[in-house]
Amino acid sequence: MGFEPPQRLVRALGETYGDAAAAEWLGRLPALTDEALPAHSVSFDRVCAPGGRSALVLLVHRGDGTPAVLKIAPPGAAPAQERAALAHWRGWGAVELLTAPDAAGPEDALLLERLHHEVSLRSLPEAKALLEAAGTVRRLWVEPPAGHAFETVEERTARQVGPMRAAAAQDPALEPLVSAALAAREELVQDSPEAFLLHGNFRQSKVLAGERAPWLAVGPEPLTGERAYDLARLVRDRVEDLIASPGGAVTARRRVKKLAESLEVDQARLRGWTLFRAVESGTRALAAGRTQDGEMSLEFAAWL
């Protein structure tokens, strides 16, 4: 099948895996698609654009005419882990997996219910969006399946420590924020109070409108650990609006308090994970050349 992958995906894959590895996978994408479509007994409609940053999303139809989505991801995106999490949630708060987790077919392809990809929580006013986001993420926080292979918050964040230290070494101006973020992480992982199944990348743009339920989460990067870690990315949502607002710092701190109270999460732990995740995201963006994104995340972190 011949098609052009969305440029947003091409750029993001190059940033994540390097241009050579991204080009290699993109070169195999037509063959992967030709294999996945008949394996899932679906017919191709069109590529979803602009789509996501981690996988190709195809709009398809099943044999009975039901619309669906076929998501094809590179191995680095851990599609097997996403499949396992979606199978465990069984559509509760999240997009539904339409094939059994152990069904035959390419491991890197997921057949999912079709949502309204053009309508996310970011289309709502901020207060309403945060309310709906809180209600959605609460449903996802369940006990992990027995014998699961999900990594922990401690394991995932441990891999991020080295690049953060390298960023501080390259730019000494970053050192105070990086040190504060790493100190917060060290304290938090020593005494983690719970081990829920987490979305891993939960924010407003990862919650789409649906037919079966008003709002459903997509694109998990699942792991296990405390809820405060999962909530920390949501705190930073619409950071560009906060930066542009004269009261952005106050609003950010108020958001931490409000979300912690509404979801019964320890406020200090949410603040700590929000600081760590904002600094990690900011240093990673700077390293990838996304200067504006990086500077906004780091300015947000400084408010905390």
Phi, psi and chi 1 to 4 in degrees:
 res  aa     phi    psi   chi1   chi2   chi3   chi4
   1 MET       -  132.2  174.3  178.4  -65.8      -
   2 GLY  -101.5  127.1      -      -      -      -
   3 PHE  -162.2  162.8   58.2   83.1      -      -
   4 GLU  -102.3  121.8  -72.9  -67.2  -32.8      -
   5 PRO   -65.9  148.3   22.9  -31.9      -      -
   6 PRO   -57.2  140.5  -22.9   33.2      -      -
   7 GLN   -62.9  -30.2  -75.6  -56.5  -57.1      -
   8 ARG   -59.5  -41.8 -179.1 -176.0 -176.4 -172.5
   9 LEU   -68.6  -43.6  174.6   63.1      -      -
  10 VAL   -58.6  -46.6  174.1      -      -      -
  11 ARG   -64.2  -43.3  -71.4 -167.4  -61.5  -91.6
  12 ALA   -67.1  -38.9      -      -      -      -
  13 LEU   -65.4  -39.5  -67.9  177.5      -      -
  14 GLY   -62.7  -40.2      -      -      -      -
  15 GLU   -66.1  -39.7  174.8 -175.0  -42.0      -
  16 THR   -78.9  -44.6  -57.0      -      -      -
  17 TYR  -111.7   -7.6  -54.7  110.5      -      -
  18 GLY    94.9  149.3      -      -      -      -
  19 ASP   -61.8  -39.4  -68.7  -21.5      -      -
  20 ALA   -67.2  -47.9      -      -      -      -
  21 ALA   -65.5  -38.8      -      -      -      -
  22 ALA   -64.0  -44.0      -      -      -      -
  23 ALA   -63.4  -37.2      -      -      -      -
  24 GLU   -63.6  -46.0 -169.7  -84.3  -26.8      -
  25 TRP   -68.1  -41.6 -175.3   78.1      -      -
  26 LEU   -62.4  -33.2  -71.9  166.7      -      -
  27 GLY   -65.8  -29.4      -      -      -      -
  28 ARG   -87.8   -7.7  -66.4 -166.8  -67.1  114.8
  29 LEU   -60.6  -42.4 -161.9   48.8      -      -
  30 PRO   -58.8  -40.7  -27.0   36.9      -      -
  31 ALA   -68.3  -39.3      -      -      -      -
  32 LEU   -62.3  -40.2  -67.0  173.8      -      -
  33 THR   -65.9  -44.2  -57.7      -      -      -
  34 ASP   -61.1  -30.1  -73.9  -18.0      -      -
  35 GLU   -78.9  -40.2  179.8 -175.4    2.8      -
  36 ALA   -73.4  -36.6      -      -      -      -
  37 LEU   -60.3  -53.7  -71.4  169.7      -      -
  38 PRO   -69.8  -30.0   22.6  -32.5      -      -
  39 ALA   -62.7  -31.6      -      -      -      -
  40 HIS  -101.8    6.0  -70.6  -80.0      -      -
  41 SER    54.7   49.6  -57.9      -      -      -
  42 VAL  -127.6  158.2  -65.7      -      -      -
  43 SER  -111.7  142.8   56.3      -      -      -
  44 PHE   -78.3  133.2  173.5   74.8      -      -
  45 ASP  -101.3  -65.4  -68.0  -16.6      -      -
  46 ARG  -167.2  165.5   59.1 -174.3  172.8   88.1
  47 VAL   -77.6  136.2  174.5      -      -      -
  48 CYS   -79.7  120.3 -178.5      -      -      -
  49 ALA  -129.9  143.5      -      -      -      -
  50 PRO   -73.2  -11.3   28.4  -35.0      -      -
  51 GLY    71.8 -166.6      -      -      -      -
  52 GLY   -96.8 -174.1      -      -      -      -
  53 ARG  -105.1   -2.5  -67.7  172.2   49.6   86.3
  54 SER  -122.2  -12.6   62.2      -      -      -
  55 ALA  -157.9  159.3      -      -      -      -
  56 LEU   -83.3  131.9  178.8   71.3      -      -
  57 VAL  -115.1  120.6  176.7      -      -      -
  58 LEU  -110.2  133.6  -55.4  176.4      -      -
  59 LEU   -85.9  126.1  -57.5 -176.8      -      -
  60 VAL  -136.2  173.2  -61.3      -      -      -
  61 HIS  -127.1  139.3  -86.4   84.8      -      -
  62 ARG   -79.7  173.0  -54.1  179.2   79.3 -178.0
  63 GLY   -59.0  -30.5      -      -      -      -
  64 ASP   -88.8    8.2   61.6    1.2      -      -
  65 GLY    90.8   -3.6      -      -      -      -
  66 THR   -68.2  128.3  -55.4      -      -      -
  67 PRO   -69.7  146.5   24.0  -31.8      -      -
  68 ALA  -151.6 -180.0      -      -      -      -
  69 VAL  -128.4  135.2  159.6      -      -      -
  70 LEU  -111.6  118.2 -172.8   63.6      -      -
  71 LYS  -108.7  123.0 -180.0  177.4 -179.8  179.8
  72 ILE  -117.6  119.6  -56.1  176.6      -      -
  73 ALA  -121.7  150.0      -      -      -      -
  74 PRO   -70.2  158.2   24.4  -32.7      -      -
  75 PRO   -55.8  -34.2  -24.6   33.7      -      -
  76 GLY   -63.0  -20.6      -      -      -      -
  77 ALA   -82.6   -0.7      -      -      -      -
  78 ALA    53.3   58.2      -      -      -      -
  79 PRO   -61.7  -28.4   19.6  -31.7      -      -
  80 ALA   -64.7  -35.5      -      -      -      -
  81 GLN   -70.3  -39.9  -64.2  -63.5  -64.5      -
  82 GLU   -62.4  -43.0  179.1  174.8   -5.2      -
  83 ARG   -59.4  -43.9  179.3 -174.4  -68.4  107.1
  84 ALA   -64.4  -40.7      -      -      -      -
  85 ALA   -67.1  -45.8      -      -      -      -
  86 LEU   -63.3  -37.8  -66.8  175.8      -      -
  87 ALA   -64.3  -36.8      -      -      -      -
  88 HIS   -71.9  -37.5 -170.8   60.4      -      -
  89 TRP   -72.8  -27.2  -76.2  -40.9      -      -
  90 ARG    52.1   41.4  -60.6  176.4   64.5 -179.0
  91 GLY    82.0    1.1      -      -      -      -
  92 TRP   -82.6  100.3  179.2 -111.9      -      -
  93 GLY    83.8   -7.1      -      -      -      -
  94 ALA  -135.9  162.4      -      -      -      -
  95 VAL   -56.6  145.2   64.1      -      -      -
  96 GLU   -89.3  134.5 -172.7  174.5    6.6      -
  97 LEU   -79.0  123.6 -176.6   69.2      -      -
  98 LEU   -92.4   -7.9  -63.1 -178.7      -      -
  99 THR  -121.5  153.0   51.9      -      -      -
 100 ALA   -61.5  146.4      -      -      -      -
 101 PRO   -60.3  -25.3    3.7   -8.3      -      -
 102 ASP  -105.9   17.2   56.1   -7.8      -      -
 103 ALA   -67.9  153.0      -      -      -      -
 104 ALA   -67.8  152.6      -      -      -      -
 105 GLY   134.0  170.3      -      -      -      -
 106 PRO   -58.8  135.3  -19.4   31.3      -      -
 107 GLU   -68.3  -22.9  -67.3 -175.7   -3.6      -
 108 ASP   -91.6    7.4   47.2   12.4      -      -
 109 ALA  -117.5  131.0      -      -      -      -
 110 LEU  -119.0  130.8  -56.0  176.5      -      -
 111 LEU   -97.9  121.2 -173.5   64.3      -      -
 112 LEU  -127.4  157.0  -51.2  170.6      -      -
 113 GLU   -63.4  148.3   73.4  173.4  -57.4      -
 114 ARG   -87.9  126.5 -169.3 -174.2  -63.4 -171.4
 115 LEU  -106.1 -179.5  -54.6 -179.8      -      -
 116 HIS   -87.2   88.3  -61.8  -71.4      -      -
 117 HIS   -62.7  -19.6   62.1   87.3      -      -
 118 GLU   -87.1   -3.2   71.0  -76.2   -0.6      -
 119 VAL  -124.6  103.5 -177.0      -      -      -
 120 SER  -111.8  177.5   75.3      -      -      -
 121 LEU   -63.1  -18.8  -75.9 -178.4      -      -
 122 ARG   -67.2  -12.2  -74.5 -176.5   65.4   90.8
 123 SER   -80.1  -10.2   65.7      -      -      -
 124 LEU   -94.9  158.2  -60.6 -179.7      -      -
 125 PRO   -57.5  151.0  -23.1   32.9      -      -
 126 GLU   -55.3  -47.4 -178.8 -178.6  -13.5      -
 127 ALA   -62.3  -43.2      -      -      -      -
 128 LYS   -66.7  -40.3  175.9   65.9  171.2  172.9
 129 ALA   -62.1  -43.3      -      -      -      -
 130 LEU   -65.8  -37.2  -74.3  174.5      -      -
 131 LEU   -63.9  -46.6  179.8   65.1      -      -
 132 GLU   -67.8  -37.4  -65.3  -69.9   -8.6      -
 133 ALA   -62.8  -42.5      -      -      -      -
 134 ALA   -62.4  -41.8      -      -      -      -
 135 GLY   -66.1  -32.8      -      -      -      -
 136 THR   -74.2  -48.9  -59.1      -      -      -
 137 VAL   -66.5  -29.1   75.4      -      -      -
 138 ARG   -59.4  -36.0 -173.4 -165.1  -60.9  -89.0
 139 ARG   -69.0  -27.3  -64.4 -178.8  177.8   91.6
 140 LEU   -78.2  -21.0  -56.1  179.7      -      -
 141 TRP   -80.8   88.6  -67.8  -24.1      -      -
 142 VAL  -126.4  169.7  -62.8      -      -      -
 143 GLU   -67.6  134.7 -175.7  176.7  -18.1      -
 144 PRO   -64.6  157.1  -13.8   25.4      -      -
 145 PRO   -67.3  151.7   23.6  -32.9      -      -
 146 ALA   -62.6  139.6      -      -      -      -
 147 GLY    68.6   23.8      -      -      -      -
 148 HIS   -69.9  163.5   68.1   81.6      -      -
 149 ALA  -115.6   18.6      -      -      -      -
 150 PHE   -70.8  141.9  -59.6  118.5      -      -
 151 GLU   -75.2  166.5   65.5 -179.1  -14.3      -
 152 THR   -97.6  165.5   65.2      -      -      -
 153 VAL   -57.7  -42.5  166.1      -      -      -
 154 GLU   -60.3  -43.8 -178.1  175.5    3.0      -
 155 GLU   -65.7  -45.7  -69.3  167.0  -20.1      -
 156 ARG   -64.2  -46.3 -179.5  170.2  -62.1 -178.8
 157 THR   -71.3  -26.0   56.8      -      -      -
 158 ALA   -61.9  -36.1      -      -      -      -
 159 ARG   -68.3  -20.7  -63.8 -158.6  -49.3  -88.3
 160 GLN   -89.2  -13.2  -62.1  165.5  -21.9      -
 161 VAL   -64.5  -46.8  168.4      -      -      -
 162 GLY   -57.1  -52.8      -      -      -      -
 163 PRO   -60.2  -32.9  -26.9   35.8      -      -
 164 MET   -67.6  -42.4  -68.4  170.5   69.1      -
 165 ARG   -65.1  -37.2  -75.2 -179.3  173.9  150.2
 166 ALA   -64.7  -38.5      -      -      -      -
 167 ALA   -64.0  -40.5      -      -      -      -
 168 ALA   -68.3  -35.5      -      -      -      -
 169 ALA   -67.7  -34.4      -      -      -      -
 170 GLN   -76.5  -32.6 -174.1  172.0   -3.3      -
 171 ASP  -132.1   96.6 -177.5   -3.0      -      -
 172 PRO   -56.6  -22.3  -24.7   34.1      -      -
 173 ALA   -64.0  -22.6      -      -      -      -
 174 LEU   -84.1  -14.0  -62.3  176.8      -      -
 175 GLU   -57.1  -44.7 -162.1  -79.9  -29.2      -
 176 PRO   -60.5  -43.2  -24.8   35.1      -      -
 177 LEU   -68.4  -42.8  -95.9 -178.6      -      -
 178 VAL   -63.0  -44.0  169.6      -      -      -
 179 SER   -61.5  -41.4  -68.3      -      -      -
 180 ALA   -64.4  -41.1      -      -      -      -
 181 ALA   -66.5  -42.6      -      -      -      -
 182 LEU   -69.0  -35.0  -65.3 -178.9      -      -
 183 ALA   -65.9  -40.0      -      -      -      -
 184 ALA   -62.8  -45.2      -      -      -      -
 185 ARG   -60.0  -46.3  175.3 -161.3  173.8  -90.0
 186 GLU   -57.6  -42.1 -174.4   66.1   23.6      -
 187 GLU   -68.8  -40.0 -178.6  177.6   -9.6      -
 188 LEU   -69.6  -41.2  -71.5  164.1      -      -
 189 VAL   -75.0  -17.6  -61.6      -      -      -
 190 GLN   -72.6  -20.1  -73.2 -178.5    7.5      -
 191 ASP  -144.9   61.1 -176.2   28.8      -      -
 192 SER   -75.0  125.4 -177.1      -      -      -
 193 PRO   -84.6   -9.9   31.6  -34.5      -      -
 194 GLU  -159.4  165.5   54.3 -160.1   20.1      -
 195 ALA  -140.9   74.8      -      -      -      -
 196 PHE   -88.6  161.6  -72.4   96.0      -      -
 197 LEU   -75.5  126.9  177.1   59.0      -      -
 198 LEU  -115.0  154.3  -52.7  177.0      -      -
 199 HIS   -67.8  -45.5 -178.6  -78.0      -      -
 200 GLY    95.5  -24.6      -      -      -      -
 201 ASN  -145.6   41.2 -167.1   21.7      -      -
 202 PHE   -78.5  125.6 -171.8   82.7      -      -
 203 ARG  -158.3  176.3   56.8 -172.2 -170.6  -89.7
 204 GLN   -60.7  -37.8  -67.9  176.1   30.6      -
 205 SER   -71.6  -11.6   62.2      -      -      -
 206 LYS   -94.5   11.8  -67.1  -70.9 -173.3  178.7
 207 VAL  -122.8  114.3 -176.3      -      -      -
 208 LEU  -112.1  155.2  -55.9 -177.8      -      -
 209 ALA   -71.8  143.7      -      -      -      -
 210 GLY  -136.6  176.2      -      -      -      -
 211 GLU   -92.8  -41.7  -61.8  -67.2  -23.4      -
 212 ARG   -69.8  -31.0  179.9  173.6   54.3   83.0
 213 ALA  -148.2  152.6      -      -      -      -
 214 PRO   -58.8  -41.7  -23.5   33.3      -      -
 215 TRP  -139.5  134.5  -60.0  103.1      -      -
 216 LEU  -138.5  140.1  -66.8  163.6      -      -
 217 ALA   -79.3  147.0      -      -      -      -
 218 VAL  -131.7  170.6  -61.1      -      -      -
 219 GLY    59.4   44.1      -      -      -      -
 220 PRO   -69.2  150.2   28.3  -35.8      -      -
 221 GLU  -120.6   71.5  -62.2  174.6    7.7      -
 222 PRO   -65.6  148.2   24.7  -34.4      -      -
 223 LEU  -159.0  176.9   72.7  170.1      -      -
 224 THR  -119.3  148.0   62.2      -      -      -
 225 GLY   157.3 -156.2      -      -      -      -
 226 GLU   -86.7  150.4   63.8  172.6  -53.5      -
 227 ARG   -62.6  -31.0  -64.5  167.4  -64.0  154.5
 228 ALA   -59.2  -35.6      -      -      -      -
 229 TYR   -62.8  -44.2  174.7   87.5      -      -
 230 ASP   -66.7  -34.6 -138.9   16.2      -      -
 231 LEU   -77.2  -19.7 -159.0   55.4      -      -
 232 ALA   -63.0  -34.7      -      -      -      -
 233 ARG   -70.8  -34.1  177.3   59.5 -175.8   83.4
 234 LEU   -64.1  -34.3 -178.5   64.4      -      -
 235 VAL   -57.2  -34.4  175.0      -      -      -
 236 ARG   -88.1    4.1 -159.5  171.0   77.4 -112.9
 237 ASP   -60.9  148.0 -114.5  -35.8      -      -
 238 ARG    55.6   40.3  -52.6 -163.7 -165.4 -162.1
 239 VAL   -60.3  -30.3   65.9      -      -      -
 240 GLU   -63.3  -34.6   63.8  -80.3    0.5      -
 241 ASP   -71.0  -38.7  -65.8  -22.4      -      -
 242 LEU   -64.6  -42.5  -67.2  175.2      -      -
 243 ILE   -62.6  -37.5  -62.9  -64.9      -      -
 244 ALA   -76.2  -14.2      -      -      -      -
 245 SER   -90.1  137.2  167.7      -      -      -
 246 PRO   -64.5  -22.9   20.6  -31.4      -      -
 247 GLY  -104.6   26.7      -      -      -      -
 248 GLY   -60.3  -42.3      -      -      -      -
 249 ALA   -63.6  -43.3      -      -      -      -
 250 VAL   -65.3  -41.8  173.6      -      -      -
 251 THR   -62.7  -40.3  -58.5      -      -      -
 252 ALA   -62.6  -46.4      -      -      -      -
 253 ARG   -67.7  -34.2  -68.4 -169.9  -73.6  -92.1
 254 ARG   -67.8  -35.8 -174.2 -175.7  -58.9  127.1
 255 ARG   -64.4  -41.6 -171.5 -177.6  -74.1  179.9
 256 VAL   -56.4  -48.6  171.1      -      -      -
 257 LYS   -63.1  -45.5 -177.8  175.6 -174.1  -65.0
 258 LYS   -65.8  -45.5 -176.5  175.8 -179.2  179.6
 259 LEU   -67.4  -38.8  -75.9  171.9      -      -
 260 ALA   -61.8  -43.1      -      -      -      -
 261 GLU   -69.6  -42.4  -69.8  177.4  -12.7      -
 262 SER   -69.0  -27.4   65.7      -      -      -
 263 LEU  -110.8    9.3  -72.0  164.8      -      -
 264 GLU    55.6   49.2  -60.0  176.8  -27.6      -
 265 VAL  -112.6  142.3  168.4      -      -      -
 266 ASP   -60.9  124.6 -177.6  -87.8      -      -
 267 GLN   -64.8  -40.5 -175.3  175.5  -29.1      -
 268 ALA   -66.2  -38.4      -      -      -      -
 269 ARG   -69.7  -37.6  -62.5 -172.3   72.4   88.2
 270 LEU   -64.6  -41.6  177.3   55.8      -      -
 271 ARG   -61.3  -43.0  176.4 -165.4  167.2  -82.9
 272 GLY   -63.4  -45.1      -      -      -      -
 273 TRP   -70.1  -33.1  -81.2  124.2      -      -
 274 THR   -64.6  -41.9  -57.2      -      -      -
 275 LEU   -61.0  -49.1  171.3   63.6      -      -
 276 PHE   -61.1  -47.6  175.7   82.9      -      -
 277 ARG   -68.6  -33.7  -65.0 -166.3   69.2  174.7
 278 ALA   -68.1  -41.7      -      -      -      -
 279 VAL   -69.1  -42.0  174.1      -      -      -
 280 GLU   -60.0  -46.2 -170.7  -79.7  -36.4      -
 281 SER   -63.6  -41.0  179.8      -      -      -
 282 GLY   -66.1  -45.1      -      -      -      -
 283 THR   -67.6  -35.9   54.0      -      -      -
 284 ARG   -66.1  -41.1  176.9  161.9   39.5   85.9
 285 ALA   -64.3  -41.5      -      -      -      -
 286 LEU   -62.6  -41.5  -69.9  178.6      -      -
 287 ALA   -63.8  -29.6      -      -      -      -
 288 ALA   -87.7   -0.9      -      -      -      -
 289 GLY    88.6    6.0      -      -      -      -
 290 ARG   -90.8   74.2  -67.8 -174.5  -74.1  110.5
 291 THR   -61.0  -45.5  -56.0      -      -      -
 292 GLN   -63.1  -45.0 -176.1  176.2    8.3      -
 293 ASP   -61.3  -44.0  -69.5  -16.1      -      -
 294 GLY   -63.3  -44.6      -      -      -      -
 295 GLU   -65.4  -37.4  -70.3  177.8  -13.4      -
 296 MET   -65.4  -43.2  -74.5 -166.1  -63.4      -
 297 SER   -63.3  -40.0  -69.3      -      -      -
 298 LEU   -72.1  -35.8  -66.9  170.0      -      -
 299 GLU   -64.4  -42.0 -177.8  173.4  -11.1      -
 300 PHE   -59.0  -45.5  176.4   89.2      -      -
 301 ALA   -59.4  -38.5      -      -      -      -
 302 ALA   -63.9  -27.5      -      -      -      -
 303 TRP   -67.8  -23.9  -68.3  -17.4      -      -
 304 LEU   -81.9      -  -59.2  171.7      -      -
